Amino acid sequence: MQTLETIGQLVRRLRKEQGLPLRKIAARLDLDPSTLSKIERGDRFPTKDLIRKIAQAFGMDERELLILYHSEKIANDLYREDYGIEVLEVAEQRIEYIRQKNTVQKDLFK
């Protein structure tokens, strides 16, 4: 799922496509309807646990929705920074380094 749609916009679109009122989806997610409304409007950001519930409620791939969740979270943290893209590039390098380091450590303890 490569999308610029926010999680809130995605939830609203899916809910409307399925012809479901906000209160029914909120009940499925064990949320107050006003909280779900705030998420759909972008006034509130969902938790990681709620993302998993949303994926289940709409029959979505949890992994794809978690990727959208993390990317939106990171983008919201960095969009005002003049060097946001460079931060992402360095973070990508760090992730690769940590993965390699952990792989080597796992191999040592086999």
VOPAGU-2260 file (C-alpha; in pm, 1 decimal, decimal comma):
REM VOPAGU-2260
SITE   aa  ch    i         X         Y         Z
SITE  MET   A    0       0,0       0,0       0,0
SITE  GLN   A    1     179,5     310,0    -121,7
SITE  THR   A    2     -54,0     595,5     -36,8
SITE  LEU   A    3     -45,9     954,7      74,1
SITE  GLU   A    4    -385,7     908,3     232,4
SITE  THR   A    5    -371,7     948,4     610,2
SITE  ILE   A    6    -491,6     669,6     835,4
SITE  GLY   A    7    -791,6     880,2     929,9
SITE  GLN   A    8    -880,7     942,8     566,4
SITE  LEU   A    9    -839,2     573,1     493,4
SITE  VAL   A   10   -1070,1     471,6     778,2
SITE  ARG   A   11   -1333,7     723,6     669,0
SITE  ARG   A   12   -1312,4     608,1     305,9
SITE  LEU   A   13   -1338,4     238,7     394,8
SITE  ARG   A   14   -1624,6     302,9     635,5
SITE  LYS   A   15   -1818,7     499,0     374,0
SITE  GLU   A   16   -1744,2     245,5      98,7
SITE  GLN   A   17   -1895,9     -21,9     321,3
SITE  GLY   A   18   -2191,1     202,6     404,4
SITE  LEU   A   19   -2127,1     181,9     777,9
SITE  PRO   A   20   -2210,1     456,2    1023,3
SITE  LEU   A   21   -1931,9     587,9    1241,5
SITE  ARG   A   22   -2093,5     449,9    1558,7
SITE  LYS   A   23   -2086,6      91,4    1425,3
SITE  ILE   A   24   -1718,5     100,1    1337,1
SITE  ALA   A   25   -1644,7     273,1    1667,4
SITE  ALA   A   26   -1824,4     -10,4    1848,7
SITE  ARG   A   27   -1621,2    -271,3    1655,5
SITE  LEU   A   28   -1305,0     -92,5    1759,6
SITE  ASP   A   29   -1424,5     -48,5    2119,2
SITE  LEU   A   30   -1395,8     329,4    2082,9
SITE  ASP   A   31   -1615,5     622,6    2161,2
SITE  PRO   A   32   -1760,6     755,7    1832,3
SITE  SER   A   33   -1619,1    1101,9    1905,5
SITE  THR   A   34   -1268,5     953,5    1931,7
SITE  LEU   A   35   -1307,1     777,8    1597,6
SITE  SER   A   36   -1437,8    1100,6    1446,5
SITE  LYS   A   37   -1126,2    1282,8    1569,1
SITE  ILE   A   38    -906,3    1013,9    1411,9
SITE  GLU   A   39   -1091,3    1041,2    1080,5
SITE  ARG   A   40   -1051,6    1420,8    1083,4
SITE  GLY   A   41    -682,1    1397,9    1173,1
SITE  ASP   A   42    -728,1    1564,8    1511,0
SITE  ARG   A   43    -606,1    1254,0    1691,2
SITE  PHE   A   44    -350,8     988,2    1596,2
SITE  PRO   A   45    -438,4     622,7    1664,6
SITE  THR   A   46    -229,0     391,1    1878,2
SITE  LYS   A   47     -46,2      92,1    1736,3
SITE  ASP   A   48    -297,1    -139,7    1907,1
SITE  LEU   A   49    -585,1      47,0    1746,3
SITE  ILE   A   50    -417,6       7,5    1405,7
SITE  ARG   A   51    -429,9    -369,5    1453,1
SITE  LYS   A   52    -801,2    -349,4    1539,7
SITE  ILE   A   53    -868,1    -131,9    1234,8
SITE  ALA   A   54    -692,8    -383,3    1010,1
SITE  GLN   A   55    -907,7    -662,7    1151,5
SITE  ALA   A   56   -1230,5    -460,1    1135,2
SITE  PHE   A   57   -1181,8    -383,2     766,1
SITE  GLY   A   58   -1016,0    -711,8     666,5
SITE  MET   A   59    -691,6    -538,8     577,6
SITE  ASP   A   60    -334,5    -662,8     580,7
SITE  GLU   A   61    -206,6    -563,9     924,9
SITE  ARG   A   62     151,4    -528,5     801,9
SITE  GLU   A   63      52,7    -279,7     531,4
SITE  LEU   A   64    -151,0     -72,8     774,6
SITE  LEU   A   65     134,2     -72,4    1027,8
SITE  ILE   A   66     370,2      49,8     755,0
SITE  LEU   A   67     128,8     333,9     681,3
SITE  TYR   A   68     101,9     405,5    1056,1
SITE  HIS   A   69     478,4     424,9    1112,3
SITE  SER   A   70     543,3     624,6     794,5
SITE  GLU   A   71     273,4     876,7     885,5
SITE  LYS   A   72     408,4     904,5    1239,1
SITE  ILE   A   73     763,8     965,8    1114,3
SITE  ALA   A   74     650,3    1210,5     846,1
SITE  ASN   A   75     454,4    1410,4    1105,5
SITE  ASP   A   76     766,8    1429,6    1323,9
SITE  LEU   A   77     996,2    1541,7    1040,7
SITE  TYR   A   78     796,4    1745,8     791,2
SITE  ARG   A   79     895,0    2081,5     944,5
SITE  GLU   A   80    1265,0    1997,5     945,8
SITE  ASP   A   81    1473,8    2134,5     660,1
SITE  TYR   A   82    1686,5    1820,3     680,7
SITE  GLY   A   83    1408,4    1563,6     724,3
SITE  ILE   A   84    1509,1    1361,5     417,7
SITE  GLU   A   85    1868,3    1338,1     541,3
SITE  VAL   A   86    1741,1    1216,4     879,2
SITE  LEU   A   87    1552,1     938,2     701,9
SITE  GLU   A   88    1860,3     840,8     501,5
SITE  VAL   A   89    2076,3     817,1     814,0
SITE  ALA   A   90    1801,0     627,0     996,5
SITE  GLU   A   91    1788,5     377,4     710,6
SITE  GLN   A   92    2164,0     324,0     742,3
SITE  ARG   A   93    2131,0     279,7    1119,2
SITE  ILE   A   94    1856,3      22,6    1075,9
SITE  GLU   A   95    2076,0    -176,1     839,5
SITE  TYR   A   96    2371,6    -152,4    1078,8
SITE  ILE   A   97    2162,9    -270,1    1376,5
SITE  ARG   A   98    2022,3    -560,2    1175,4
SITE  GLN   A   99    2370,3    -670,6    1069,2
SITE  LYS   A  100    2502,5    -636,0    1423,0
SITE  ASN   A  101    2214,9    -842,3    1563,9
SITE  THR   A  102    2261,6   -1108,3    1296,0
SITE  VAL   A  103    2630,7   -1141,7    1384,6
SITE  GLN   A  104    2546,7   -1166,2    1756,4
SITE  LYS   A  105    2284,5   -1434,4    1691,1
SITE  ASP   A  106    2538,7   -1632,8    1487,5
SITE  LEU   A  107    2788,0   -1617,1    1776,3
SITE  PHE   A  108    2539,5   -1773,1    2018,7
SITE  LYS   A  109    2425,7   -2061,8    1800,1
